[in-house]
Structures are given as C-alpha cells and as structure tokens.
Amino acid sequence: MTAATITPLIPDSAAAPIDRPEYRVYDHPLTLDGSTLRAGVWYHGNKEDKATGDRMPFDEWLCAPLHVDAVTRNEGKDGDYGRLLRFRNSDNRWLTWAMPNELLAGKPDSILAALLSMGLDVDYKRRYQVCQFIASQNPQRRVIAATSTGWHTPELFIMPRQNIGIGDAIFQSEAANGDDYRHAGTLAGWQSNIGARCEGNPLLVLSVCASLAGALLFHVQRQGGGFHIFGDSSTGKSSAILAGASVWGHGEDFKRTWRATGNGLEGIASQRNDTVLALDEIGEADPREIGNVVYAMANGSGKTRASRNGVARAIKRWRVMLFSSGELGLSALMAEGGKRSRAGQEIRLLDIPARRAFGAWDNLHGMSGGREFSDAIQRASVTDYGHAGPEFIRKLLASGDVGKLPEWLASMVAKFPSTNGQEGRAAERFALVALAGELAIKFGVLTIPAGTALAAILDLFDVWRAGRGEGPSENHQILKSIADFIARHGDTRFSGADNLHSEARDRAGYWEDAPSGRLFLFNRPGLEEAAKGYDLGRVVLALDSVGAITKREAGRAQATKRLPDGTKLKLYFIDPTKLEPET
C-alpha cells in the first residue's frame, strides 16, 4: 500500500475526487459520498471484499488537522533534517513543532507523546498511522533548522517560539513543548518591580546584567563563564537567581538547581545558548564532580556520546553566562569532596560573597527588611517575566551597533584594573556584564541612571579581588584572625575532646593536648567564623602555607575525631603556635 507524498488541503465543504489510497487533511468538516467527515487527517483506502473480490472504499480518521508544511535541515543540507508540523489542538489553537527526523527511526511513542502533550486529538486505535502519515509527506518548502537557541547569524536570534532579526530559520528540538522562554505580565511591570530595584543593589545588578551579557558573547567572540554568589542561608541569594532568570523566562521555571547531573546540565546549557544558565543551590552538586562541571559549562562543549547503534552523536555546544548561588564558595565545596579547586575553575566561576548590608541587598527601597525585599523580587520574577531579554536583543539589532561591541568591550575592560593574566580574564567578564548593563540602560530596558551598572560591577570586582587575594599579606590576616579567635574563645567555646562531660557554649570545636602543645580542633562553622569574610578554601590554603593543620585524612583538610560517647566528627586540627610568626 502506498500513499501520495504530498497531502492536499481540502478547504471546501465538498471534497474533490479522491485517488485512493491517499491521505487528506481537512481543516473543516465536509461531505463525502453523502457522509459528513469531521475535520482532521483522513486515510482514504480500499479493501477487498472477501465474498465478491471487489475493491471496497473505506475512510479512517486518524487525528485532528495536522499539516507537514516544510522539510527542515541545516544550512549545509547535510544534516539536522526534520519536518515542520502545524496542527490544531483540542483548544482550537494552531501550534507548530519542528520535529527531528531521527524520531522516525524508532518507535512512534516519542512522537505521539509530544503531540498528545500539546493537545492533538488522536484516534487511539490508529495512533501509529499518524506517524506513518508524517513520514509519507515530502513538501517542497525548505526551512533552515536551528538546533539551539541564540544567535543563528549575526542578524538573527532564535528562540523556541519567536525569531528576532532577519532570516528564515526555526528552532528544532525533540522536546516539542520544552519552551522555557515564556513571558507574562509586561515589560513595564518587570522594569518597575525588578529593574528599578537594581539601583543601590550591586548583586541585583549583577544578576540582571549577567543574564543580558550572555547575548553578547557571540558578538565579542568569547567563551562563557560566570559568577557564584555565596553566603549564609536566607540572605536573598535565591531571589537574585530568580531575578536573573526572569530576564528570559518564568523565574522559577527558567532557573535550575545544581542537583542535575553533568549530562543533564549539558542539555539545559544547550537550551540556554547565548542567554544565562541560572543554577541555585550549589550545595546539591556532587563536590567530587563540580570542578569538571564548571569547566564544561564555561567551555561550552559536551562529551562525545554514542547513539543506540554505536554511532557518535553530535556534540552539544553552547555559549552561556553562568549565574549560580549556594552557601559555600566553589573551593570550599570542592574541599568537602576531597578536591582542591584549580585556578582555572575559580576563574571560570567567580566567587562573590553575599555579605551586603542586608544579606544580598544594600537598598531595600522602602521595605522593612531584607526578607521582605527578597520576597518582593521572588513575586515579581513569576509575575512579570520573559520580556527584558528579547527586548534587549531587538534594541541591540535596531541600533545597528552590533559590530562595535568588541571595541566597546575593550574600552570597558580598561576601567577594571588587573595585575596578572587570571585577574585580566576575570576583569573582562566583569566588564562584559557592565557593558550589557549600560547598553540596557541606553536602550531603555533598564530604567535606572546611566553609570549605575558600571559602578555596581566595579564595586563587585573590588569585592572579588579582596576575597580572592593572594600573597603573604592576606595569609597573615587570615592566620591572625584565627589566632585572635582562639585567644578570645579558647576557654569558652572549646572543651576537652577526651572529656565525656565537657560542655561549651556555642561550640566552635574541641581541644586536645599533644606533645607539641595544645591543638584546637575546629568544627566548620567555628573556622568559618574565626576567618569571617574569607572563603573556607582560601582559609585552608593560608593554614597550609605555615603547616598549621597537623592532622588530616587523604585528600582532605579535616580528620575524624571519635568522642568518648562514640560520636565521630570531621574537624580541623590546628596548631595555634604556627599561626603567628615568632618574635
């Protein structure tokens, strides 16, 4: 049995003569041989009457109206082939899906699941014939398939449901309804409830402008990278993540958490190409793997993987600005997994402490406290969202200044002083974020005074440099802070580790006597408090610089201590005599 490769659309109330066997699509009900046919895809066939041997016509309804409007493929005409489907769902809405042809290679279930999830009505008994119908179609129209979001050409920005700029291409994905780039509310609402509140809040400026800066990476020919804000819980870090996510979509739905595996994050990153990958709760990541994930996310290339038949799949690629949050910095989290962060990882994901006047905030804009301000940002991120990013792209293209972006970035970098190559790379990322922010102000996307974004990002650059700090002067400061803490609290917040009945108020750890003298066994909160203002990984480096950690397990800065009641604790064994130079 064969069928015609191009299915005619029959718009009239009466059908033209049918050349059986063939598929036909009717957008409206019609009359055929005295019978009324409902709108949809029909198969008009013949079957043999077993008694007479005559060929008897029959008509089968497969599904609601579904058209194969075009063949999709890449610009080289050598891959990414698919079908551009257009169909009417059960709410009488016309939807489209650029379906990859590779889905036709296996069982029809994945295709049917996608169509059914979007509301296509299907005759259950004939559901597999829907896929046969799709495979049989070969329309003449050809459309370029874009397999990732973002810049397809310097003049065309691709999104799942819209294109911005000049060009003919369509986003093609196995996930038919996987569009996180949704919008609701208004741009004016977002500008009032998130954008305007950036004024006086550097971390909020960072979240919004880093999200916009992802769209500049293509034009300045830079790889991705990002920022990680860290600090105590309930300080507003997650609200900052939601604010950044709201630039492109629904705050909660557009952001993800670090809980996803490296493989899962690759898929998400490719869907966020040229925008922002907003990830909350770094503490949910595997500390043993986080370093490799940071490398991959920043470098923009996934692993080579084989398909079911052993053929290598196309490698996923992306360019994103990564914006992350968590209670620990990158180096501290890796230390928990027995890993030491490398400079390359720390430069790809820059740690920024969330220790402002009110947690993550400085200016509460008339609200009573930091929690109220955070709640307001969270509400706004799911009320008015998905407007700022696309509007930024439209204004950027309309300005005609895309070609000037590399020159403008170079000028902005000059405002961020650096003393070595690693600082220079970080300075360029801060500068790119500042450039995105000042352009957004110029375009009217951000309604705050000119210069606000630059001032805020310069502030955070100084904070990053101070927190990162290198050299003996900072080591001395860290070691002195710990020594002072022991001097003040050694008798009250520590007690003997071998004393069953020992008690300590607001315990920072224990002490035990060794041949070399008394050692102080810090718990993690105690050591963080003693060296407040520094990332825990940085504190460990300072302690190691003078050999102050006297006992440790392989690959870790801590060792296990068994208390008299049988409790086992991971503690930092510190010799206080090593903390200050001999006089």
C-alpha positions as CSV (number, residue, x, y, z in Angstrom):
1,M,0.0,0.0,0.0
2,T,1.4,3.4,-1.0
3,A,0.2,6.9,-0.4
4,A,0.8,10.2,-2.2
5,T,3.8,12.1,-0.8
6,I,2.0,15.5,-0.8
7,T,-1.3,15.6,1.0
8,P,-3.8,18.1,-0.4
9,L,-5.6,20.5,1.9
10,I,-9.3,20.5,1.2
11,P,-10.8,23.8,2.4
12,D,-14.2,23.4,0.7
13,S,-17.3,21.8,2.2
14,A,-17.3,19.1,-0.5
15,A,-14.2,17.0,-1.4
16,A,-12.6,16.8,-4.8
17,P,-12.4,13.3,-6.3
18,I,-10.3,11.0,-4.3
19,D,-7.4,9.0,-5.8
20,R,-7.3,6.1,-3.4
21,P,-5.2,5.2,-1.5
22,E,-4.2,8.6,-0.1
23,Y,-4.1,10.8,3.0
24,R,-6.0,14.0,3.1
25,V,-6.2,16.9,5.6
26,Y,-9.5,18.7,6.2
27,D,-9.4,21.9,8.3
28,H,-13.3,21.9,8.4
29,P,-16.0,19.2,8.3
30,L,-17.1,18.2,4.8
31,T,-19.5,15.9,3.0
32,L,-18.2,12.9,1.1
33,D,-20.5,10.4,-0.7
34,G,-23.3,11.5,1.4
35,S,-21.4,11.2,4.7
36,T,-20.1,14.0,6.9
37,L,-16.4,13.8,7.7
38,R,-15.1,15.6,10.7
39,A,-12.1,17.9,10.4
40,G,-8.7,16.2,10.6
41,V,-6.3,13.8,8.8
42,W,-8.1,11.0,6.9
43,Y,-6.8,7.9,5.2
44,H,-8.9,7.1,2.2
45,G,-8.2,3.5,1.2
46,N,-9.6,0.4,-0.5
47,K,-10.0,-3.1,0.9
48,E,-11.1,-6.3,-0.8
49,D,-14.5,-7.8,-0.2
50,K,-13.7,-11.4,0.6
51,A,-17.1,-12.6,-0.7
52,T,-17.1,-10.8,-4.1
53,G,-13.4,-9.9,-4.6
54,D,-14.5,-6.3,-5.3
55,R,-12.4,-3.4,-4.0
56,M,-14.4,-1.5,-1.4
57,P,-13.5,2.0,-0.4
58,F,-13.1,2.9,3.3
59,D,-12.3,6.1,5.2
60,E,-10.4,6.3,8.5
61,W,-10.0,9.3,10.7
62,L,-6.5,9.5,12.3
63,C,-6.3,12.7,14.2
64,A,-7.2,16.4,14.3
65,P,-5.9,18.7,11.4
66,L,-2.1,18.1,11.1
67,H,-0.1,19.6,8.3
68,V,3.5,18.9,7.3
69,D,4.4,22.3,6.0
70,A,8.1,22.0,5.2
71,V,11.2,19.9,5.4
72,T,13.8,21.3,7.8
73,R,17.6,20.9,7.5
74,N,20.8,22.7,8.3
75,E,22.3,25.3,6.0
76,G,24.8,22.7,4.6
77,K,21.9,20.5,3.5
78,D,23.7,17.5,5.1
79,G,22.1,17.1,8.5
80,D,19.5,18.0,11.1
81,Y,16.7,17.0,8.8
82,G,13.1,17.2,10.1
83,R,9.5,18.0,9.4
84,L,7.8,21.3,10.3
85,L,4.4,20.2,11.7
86,R,1.4,22.5,12.2
87,F,-1.7,21.2,13.9
88,R,-4.8,22.3,15.7
89,N,-5.1,21.2,19.3
90,S,-8.2,20.4,21.5
91,D,-8.5,24.1,22.5
92,N,-8.7,25.0,18.8
93,R,-5.2,26.6,18.9
94,W,-2.8,26.1,16.0
95,L,0.6,25.0,17.1
96,T,3.9,24.2,15.3
97,W,6.7,21.8,16.0
98,A,9.9,21.4,14.1
99,M,10.3,17.6,14.6
100,P,13.7,16.0,14.1
101,N,13.6,13.2,11.5
102,E,15.6,10.9,13.8
103,L,12.5,10.4,15.9
104,L,11.0,8.5,12.9
105,A,13.8,5.9,13.2
106,G,12.4,4.3,16.4
107,K,9.0,3.5,17.8
108,P,6.3,6.1,17.3
109,D,5.8,6.6,21.0
110,S,8.1,9.6,21.4
111,I,6.4,11.5,18.5
112,L,2.9,10.6,19.8
113,A,3.8,11.6,23.3
114,A,4.9,15.0,22.2
115,L,1.9,15.6,20.0
116,L,-0.6,14.4,22.6
117,S,1.1,16.5,25.3
118,M,0.4,19.6,23.2
119,G,-3.3,18.7,22.8
120,L,-3.6,16.9,19.4
121,D,-6.6,14.7,19.4
122,V,-5.8,11.2,18.1
123,D,-7.8,8.1,17.3
124,Y,-6.1,5.7,19.8
125,K,-6.6,2.6,17.6
126,R,-4.9,4.3,14.7
127,R,-2.3,6.3,16.6
128,Y,0.7,4.7,14.8
129,Q,-0.8,5.6,11.4
130,V,-0.3,9.3,12.4
131,C,3.4,8.7,12.3
132,Q,3.1,6.9,9.0
133,F,1.3,9.9,7.6
134,I,4.0,12.3,8.8
135,A,6.8,10.1,7.3
136,S,4.9,9.9,4.0
137,Q,4.9,13.6,3.4
138,N,7.5,15.4,1.3
139,P,6.5,19.1,0.9
140,Q,8.6,21.3,-1.4
141,R,9.2,24.1,1.1
142,R,12.6,24.0,2.8
143,V,13.3,25.8,6.1
144,I,16.7,26.1,8.0
145,A,16.7,24.2,11.3
146,A,18.4,25.7,14.3
147,T,19.1,23.1,16.9
148,S,20.0,25.6,19.7
149,T,18.6,28.9,20.8
150,G,20.6,32.1,20.4
151,W,22.4,33.7,17.5
152,H,22.0,31.8,14.3
153,T,23.6,34.6,12.3
154,P,24.8,38.0,13.4
155,E,21.4,39.3,12.5
156,L,19.1,36.5,13.7
157,F,18.4,35.4,17.3
158,I,16.5,32.2,17.6
159,M,14.0,31.4,20.4
160,P,11.6,28.4,20.6
161,R,8.5,30.5,19.9
162,Q,9.9,33.5,18.1
163,N,12.8,34.8,16.0
164,I,14.3,38.2,16.5
165,G,16.0,39.8,13.5
166,I,16.4,39.0,9.8
167,G,16.5,35.5,8.4
168,D,14.4,32.3,7.9
169,A,15.1,29.6,10.4
170,I,13.1,27.7,13.0
171,F,14.1,26.1,16.4
172,Q,14.1,22.3,16.1
173,S,14.0,20.1,19.1
174,E,12.9,16.7,20.3
175,A,11.1,18.4,23.1
176,A,8.1,19.7,21.4
177,N,6.8,21.7,24.3
178,G,10.1,22.4,26.1
179,D,9.9,26.2,25.8
180,D,11.2,27.8,29.0
181,Y,11.4,31.2,27.2
182,R,7.8,32.1,28.2
183,H,6.6,35.5,29.1
184,A,3.8,37.0,31.1
185,G,2.9,40.4,32.6
186,T,4.6,43.4,31.0
187,L,8.0,44.8,30.4
188,A,6.9,47.9,32.3
189,G,5.9,45.7,35.3
190,W,9.3,44.0,35.3
191,Q,11.1,47.3,35.0
192,S,9.2,48.7,38.0
193,N,9.4,45.6,40.2
194,I,12.9,44.3,39.4
195,G,14.8,46.6,37.1
196,A,14.2,49.8,39.2
197,R,15.2,48.0,42.4
198,C,18.7,47.3,40.9
199,E,19.6,50.9,41.9
200,G,21.7,50.7,45.1
201,N,21.9,46.8,44.9
202,P,25.1,45.6,43.2
203,L,24.2,41.9,43.4
204,L,20.8,42.5,41.8
205,V,22.6,44.5,39.1
206,L,24.9,41.5,38.6
207,S,22.0,39.0,38.3
208,V,20.2,41.1,35.7
209,C,23.1,42.2,33.7
210,A,24.9,38.9,33.7
211,S,21.7,37.4,32.2
212,L,21.8,40.0,29.4
213,A,25.6,39.7,28.9
214,G,25.1,36.1,27.7
215,A,23.6,37.6,24.5
216,L,26.9,39.5,23.8
217,L,29.3,36.5,24.0
218,F,28.7,35.6,20.3
219,H,29.5,39.1,19.0
220,V,32.6,39.6,21.1
221,Q,33.8,36.1,20.4
222,R,34.3,34.9,23.9
223,Q,33.6,31.7,25.8
224,G,31.2,31.5,28.6
225,G,31.9,31.8,32.3
226,G,30.1,33.0,35.3
227,F,29.6,34.2,38.8
228,H,28.7,32.4,42.0
229,I,27.2,34.3,44.9
230,F,27.6,32.5,48.3
231,G,26.8,33.1,51.9
232,D,24.6,32.1,54.7
233,S,21.1,30.8,54.1
234,S,18.1,33.2,53.8
235,T,20.1,36.1,52.7
236,G,18.4,36.7,49.3
237,K,20.8,34.7,47.1
238,S,18.0,32.6,45.6
239,S,16.0,35.7,44.9
240,A,18.9,37.1,42.9
241,I,18.9,33.9,40.8
242,L,15.2,34.3,40.2
243,A,15.7,37.9,39.1
244,G,18.3,36.9,36.5
245,A,16.1,34.1,35.3
246,S,13.2,36.4,34.8
247,V,15.1,38.3,32.1
248,W,14.4,35.4,29.7
249,G,11.5,33.4,31.3
250,H,9.5,32.5,34.3
251,G,11.8,32.9,37.3
252,E,11.2,29.5,38.9
253,D,10.9,27.5,35.7
254,F,13.9,29.1,33.8
255,K,16.3,28.5,36.7
256,R,17.6,25.1,37.6
257,T,19.5,23.6,40.5
258,W,22.9,22.1,40.7
259,R,21.2,18.7,41.5
260,A,21.2,17.8,37.8
261,T,23.9,15.5,36.6
262,G,26.6,16.8,34.3
263,N,24.8,15.1,31.4
264,G,21.6,16.8,32.3
265,L,23.2,20.2,32.6
266,E,24.7,19.8,29.1
267,G,21.2,19.6,27.7
268,I,20.0,22.5,29.7
269,A,23.0,24.6,28.7
270,S,22.4,24.0,25.0
271,Q,18.8,25.2,25.6
272,R,20.2,28.4,27.2
273,N,22.7,29.2,24.5
274,D,23.5,32.9,24.3
275,T,21.5,33.6,27.4
276,V,22.0,32.7,31.0
277,L,22.3,29.3,32.9
278,A,20.8,30.2,36.3
279,L,21.6,27.5,38.9
280,D,20.6,27.6,42.5
281,E,21.9,25.6,45.5
282,I,25.4,24.6,44.6
283,G,25.4,22.5,47.8
284,E,23.2,20.0,46.0
285,A,26.0,19.2,43.5
286,D,28.4,16.3,43.9
287,P,31.5,18.1,45.3
288,R,33.7,15.5,43.6
289,E,32.4,16.4,40.2
290,I,31.6,20.1,40.5
291,G,35.0,21.2,39.2
292,N,34.7,19.3,35.9
293,V,31.1,20.5,35.5
294,V,32.3,24.1,35.9
295,Y,34.9,23.5,33.2
296,A,32.3,22.0,30.8
297,M,29.7,24.7,31.4
298,A,32.2,27.5,30.8
299,N,34.0,25.9,27.8
300,G,30.7,25.3,26.0
301,S,31.3,21.7,24.8
302,G,29.7,18.5,25.9
303,K,31.1,14.9,25.9
304,T,31.0,12.7,22.8
305,R,28.3,10.1,23.2
306,A,27.2,7.2,21.1
307,S,23.7,6.6,19.8
308,R,21.9,3.3,20.2
309,N,23.6,1.9,17.1
310,G,27.1,2.9,18.3
311,V,27.4,6.0,16.0
312,A,28.8,9.1,17.7
313,R,26.1,11.7,18.4
314,A,26.7,15.3,17.5
315,I,28.4,17.1,20.4
316,K,26.2,19.6,22.2
317,R,27.7,23.1,22.2
318,W,26.7,26.3,23.9
319,R,27.8,29.8,25.0
320,V,26.2,30.9,28.3
321,M,26.8,33.2,31.2
322,L,26.6,31.0,34.3
323,F,25.0,32.6,37.4
324,S,25.0,30.4,40.5
325,S,24.3,30.5,44.2
326,G,24.9,28.5,47.4
327,E,26.0,28.6,51.0
328,L,29.6,27.6,50.1
329,G,32.1,29.0,47.6
330,L,33.5,26.8,44.9
331,S,36.8,26.0,46.6
332,A,35.1,25.2,49.9
333,L,32.6,22.9,48.3
334,M,35.3,21.0,46.4
335,A,37.3,20.7,49.6
336,E,34.3,18.9,51.2
337,G,34.7,16.3,48.4
338,G,38.4,15.9,49.0
339,K,39.2,18.0,45.9
340,R,41.2,21.2,45.7
341,S,40.0,23.8,43.3
342,R,42.3,24.9,40.5
343,A,42.8,28.4,39.4
344,G,41.2,27.7,36.0
345,Q,38.0,26.6,37.7
346,E,37.9,29.6,40.1
347,I,38.4,32.0,37.2
348,R,35.6,30.3,35.2
349,L,33.2,30.7,38.1
350,L,34.0,33.7,40.1
351,D,33.0,33.6,43.8
352,I,31.2,36.7,45.1
353,P,30.2,36.8,48.8
354,A,26.6,37.8,49.6
355,R,27.6,39.9,52.6
356,R,26.0,43.2,51.9
357,A,24.2,45.5,54.4
358,F,21.0,43.3,54.4
359,G,22.2,39.9,53.2
360,A,22.4,40.2,49.4
361,W,21.0,43.7,49.4
362,D,22.0,47.2,50.3
363,N,19.0,49.3,49.3
364,L,15.6,48.0,50.4
365,H,13.7,50.6,48.5
366,G,11.5,51.5,51.5
367,M,10.8,47.9,52.6
368,S,11.1,46.9,56.2
369,G,13.8,44.3,55.9
370,G,15.8,42.0,53.7
371,R,13.3,39.2,53.7
372,E,10.5,41.5,52.5
373,F,12.7,42.7,49.7
374,S,13.7,39.2,48.7
375,D,10.0,38.1,48.7
376,A,9.1,41.1,46.5
377,I,11.8,40.1,44.0
378,Q,10.6,36.5,44.0
379,R,7.0,37.5,43.4
380,A,8.0,39.8,40.5
381,S,10.1,37.1,38.9
382,V,6.9,35.0,38.4
383,T,4.5,37.8,37.6
384,D,6.3,40.0,35.0
385,Y,8.9,37.9,33.2
386,G,10.4,37.0,29.8
387,H,10.4,40.5,28.3
388,A,13.7,42.1,29.1
389,G,16.0,39.7,27.3
390,P,14.1,39.7,23.9
391,E,13.6,43.5,24.1
392,F,17.4,43.9,24.7
393,I,18.0,41.8,21.5
394,R,15.5,43.8,19.5
395,K,17.1,47.1,20.6
396,L,20.6,45.9,20.0
397,L,19.8,44.9,16.4
398,A,17.9,48.0,15.8
399,S,20.8,50.2,17.0
400,G,23.0,49.0,14.1
401,D,25.9,48.9,16.5
402,V,26.5,45.2,16.9
403,G,29.8,45.5,15.0
404,K,31.1,47.9,17.6
405,L,30.7,45.6,20.6
406,P,34.3,44.3,20.6
407,E,35.6,47.9,20.6
408,W,33.2,48.9,23.4
409,L,34.2,45.9,25.4
410,A,37.9,46.8,25.1
411,S,37.1,50.3,26.4
412,M,35.2,48.9,29.3
413,V,37.9,46.5,30.3
414,A,40.3,49.4,30.7
415,K,38.1,50.5,33.6
416,F,38.8,47.3,35.5
417,P,42.5,47.2,36.6
418,S,44.2,43.8,36.8
419,T,47.7,42.7,37.9
420,N,48.0,39.3,36.2
421,G,46.5,37.1,33.5
422,Q,43.9,35.4,35.6
423,E,42.7,38.7,37.0
424,G,42.6,40.0,33.5
425,R,40.3,37.3,32.4
426,A,38.0,38.0,35.3
427,A,38.2,41.7,34.7
428,E,37.0,41.1,31.1
429,R,33.9,39.2,32.3
430,F,33.0,41.9,34.8
431,A,33.5,44.4,32.1
432,L,31.2,42.5,29.7
433,V,28.5,42.5,32.4
434,A,28.9,46.2,32.9
435,L,28.7,46.8,29.2
436,A,25.5,44.8,29.0
437,G,24.0,46.8,31.8
438,E,25.0,50.2,30.4
439,L,23.6,49.2,27.0
440,A,20.3,48.1,28.6
441,I,20.1,51.5,30.3
442,K,20.8,53.2,27.0
443,F,18.1,51.1,25.2
444,G,15.6,51.8,27.9
445,V,15.3,48.2,29.0
446,L,16.7,49.2,32.5
447,T,15.2,52.4,33.8
448,I,18.0,53.4,36.1
449,P,20.5,56.2,35.8
450,A,23.4,55.8,33.3
451,G,26.6,54.7,35.0
452,T,24.7,52.7,37.7
453,A,25.6,49.3,36.2
454,L,29.3,50.2,35.8
455,A,29.5,51.5,39.3
456,A,27.9,48.3,40.8
457,I,30.0,45.9,38.8
458,L,33.2,47.8,39.7
459,D,32.2,47.5,43.3
460,L,31.8,43.7,43.0
461,F,35.1,43.4,41.1
462,D,36.8,45.0,44.1
463,V,35.0,42.6,46.4
464,W,36.1,39.7,44.3
465,R,39.7,40.8,44.3
466,A,39.7,41.4,48.0
467,G,38.1,38.0,48.7
468,R,40.4,36.2,46.3
469,G,43.5,38.0,47.4
470,E,46.9,36.4,47.0
471,G,50.3,36.7,48.8
472,P,51.7,36.8,52.3
473,S,49.7,39.9,53.5
474,E,46.4,38.1,53.2
475,N,47.7,34.9,54.6
476,H,48.9,36.9,57.6
477,Q,45.4,38.4,58.0
478,I,43.7,35.1,57.9
479,L,46.1,33.4,60.4
480,K,45.9,36.4,62.7
481,S,42.1,36.3,62.7
482,I,42.2,32.6,63.7
483,A,44.8,33.2,66.4
484,D,42.7,36.1,67.8
485,F,39.6,33.9,67.8
486,I,41.4,31.3,69.9
487,A,42.7,33.9,72.3
488,R,39.2,35.2,72.9
489,H,37.2,32.0,72.9
490,G,39.7,29.2,73.6
491,D,38.4,28.7,77.1
492,T,34.7,29.1,76.5
493,R,33.8,27.8,73.1
494,F,36.2,24.8,73.1
495,S,36.4,21.9,75.6
496,G,38.5,18.8,76.0
497,A,37.8,16.3,73.3
498,D,38.5,13.3,75.6
499,N,36.3,14.5,78.5
500,L,32.9,12.7,78.4
501,H,31.2,15.5,80.3
502,S,32.8,18.5,78.6
503,E,30.5,21.3,77.6
504,A,31.0,24.5,75.7
505,R,28.7,27.4,74.9
506,D,28.1,28.0,71.1
507,R,30.7,25.3,70.4
508,A,33.4,26.2,67.9
509,G,35.3,22.9,68.4
510,Y,37.4,21.0,70.9
511,W,41.0,20.9,72.2
512,E,43.4,18.1,72.8
513,D,46.9,18.1,74.2
514,A,49.7,16.8,72.0
515,P,53.5,16.5,72.7
516,S,54.0,19.8,70.8
517,G,51.3,21.6,72.9
518,R,47.5,22.1,72.8
519,L,45.8,21.7,69.5
520,F,42.4,23.3,68.6
521,L,40.0,21.1,66.7
522,F,37.7,23.5,64.9
523,N,34.3,22.4,63.5
524,R,33.5,24.0,60.2
525,P,31.2,26.8,61.4
526,G,33.8,27.7,64.0
527,L,36.6,28.0,61.5
528,E,34.4,30.0,59.1
529,E,33.5,32.4,61.9
530,A,37.1,32.7,63.0
531,A,38.1,33.7,59.5
532,K,35.0,35.6,58.6
533,G,35.0,37.2,55.2
534,Y,37.1,34.6,53.6
535,D,36.1,31.5,51.6
536,L,36.9,28.3,53.5
537,G,39.1,27.0,50.7
538,R,41.1,30.2,50.9
539,V,41.4,29.8,54.7
540,V,42.8,26.2,54.3
541,L,45.4,27.5,51.8
542,A,46.6,30.0,54.4
543,L,46.8,27.4,57.1
544,D,48.7,25.1,54.8
545,S,51.1,27.9,54.0
546,V,52.5,27.6,57.6
547,G,51.8,23.9,58.2
548,A,49.2,24.8,60.8
549,I,46.9,21.8,60.0
550,T,48.6,18.9,61.9
551,K,46.3,16.0,61.1
552,R,44.2,15.3,58.0
553,E,42.8,12.4,56.0
554,A,43.9,11.7,52.5
555,G,42.8,14.5,50.1
556,R,41.0,16.4,52.9
557,A,41.8,19.3,55.2
558,Q,39.9,17.5,58.1
559,A,40.4,14.4,60.1
560,T,37.9,12.3,62.0
561,K,37.8,12.6,65.8
562,R,36.0,10.0,67.9
563,L,34.5,11.5,71.1
564,P,34.1,9.5,74.3
565,D,30.4,8.9,73.6
566,G,31.2,7.3,70.3
567,T,30.3,10.3,68.1
568,K,32.6,10.8,65.1
569,L,33.2,14.3,63.9
570,K,35.2,15.8,61.0
571,L,37.4,18.5,62.5
572,Y,40.2,20.8,61.5
573,F,43.3,20.0,63.7
574,I,45.1,23.4,64.1
575,D,48.4,24.1,66.0
576,P,48.0,27.7,67.3
577,T,51.8,28.1,67.6
578,K,52.0,28.1,63.8
579,L,49.5,30.9,63.3
580,E,51.7,33.9,64.2
581,P,55.4,34.5,63.4
582,E,57.9,34.0,66.1
583,T,59.4,37.2,67.5
